[in-house]
Amino acid sequence: MTTISVDPAGEVLTLNARGVSRRFHAIWLRDNAQDPQTRAPGNGQKMLTMQDIPADTHIGSATLVDRELEIVFLPEDKSVRYDPEWLVAHAYDRTQDQSRGWTAPGITLWDATLRDDLPVGDFNELSNKSTSLCDWLGAVNRYGFGKIANGPVEDGALFGIVDLFGYVRETNYGKLFEVRTEVNPTNLAFTGLGLQAHTDNPYRDPAPTVQVLYCLESSAAGGENMVVDGFAAVQRLRLENEEYFDVLADHAACFEYAGDENTRLSARRPMIELAPDGELISVRFNNRSLATLTDVPFDKMATYYAAYRRLGEIIDDEAMEVTFRLNPGEAFVVDNTRVLHARKGYSGEGTRWLQGCYADKDGLRSTYEVLSGKRVKEGAA
Ligand code: FE2
């Protein structure tokens, strides 16, 4: 049973549905009216500015009519209908009791055990079947990582992966960058050394949010790729030592890159980035591009370095990493705001050729939302 009540001033409406009470402010309700004068029927965009709504907006009357809630707002004398289920789904009347570093409900943190259940998509299936693509993009959203197999072995094939969900983000490296390694252990200069797991390009503003790495040649032994869930790593840091988590979240690091005479990139951002309500939204970790730290207060600097060291140890812990080999025609996609990637060292002779590029996470999410919305509609039809 659904009941409603309004306070004497008409400023707050209380909706009681299925035994749960939720309060809504009159100004919030008016702002969220779905009528065609408030929101454009085609694209849902708001037609009003805040100033178009009177500051003294209040509820003149509220009644339940045919399972809908009808509210008359004064002084406009405007009548608007709401679906109570919509209000329940969008209620904000709750206590904020989440700890710093909480993650969105659609995210699953992982460690090395994910290796038995890697999110892998077949390139041809992803290209032809929207259900496969929807599932695979859903996995990339959930885990921040996904692998693709059975793609073509040809120069530029990685663009076919980006085409599945969005657009390439071009940088000073070009539309794509080459990762070629000649492995010859008799000459140290050509030995393929391993790299510590990192997020790419934290010196950009904004940093690239998606990276694709595509394998075209792989005859050298070793050189496996590995990924680490940066969100899981910083959550572990917080559980071990909250002060370490806080110092990395509360102070900006600085990242820089000046690879040639035409490039001077820098960004001042924290290694652990939180939204104002404490949601964990981004991790930046890259030992090669960390610049001189000057924005950490003197009395926090020693703790900052201890925290940075400990975070690096957690990231290097094999219990956190998923390792896999990329063969020609295989690729992986990472959410570069969350998942760190690395290459293991090589042993033996041979060559390895990968191509990489950047893309944007908003496009990936948008494609996923559209495909999953279609699936819901088809399921309901
Ligand atoms: Fe990288």
Residues whose N, C-alpha, C, O or C-beta is under 5 A from the ligand:
A	BS01	FE2	D200
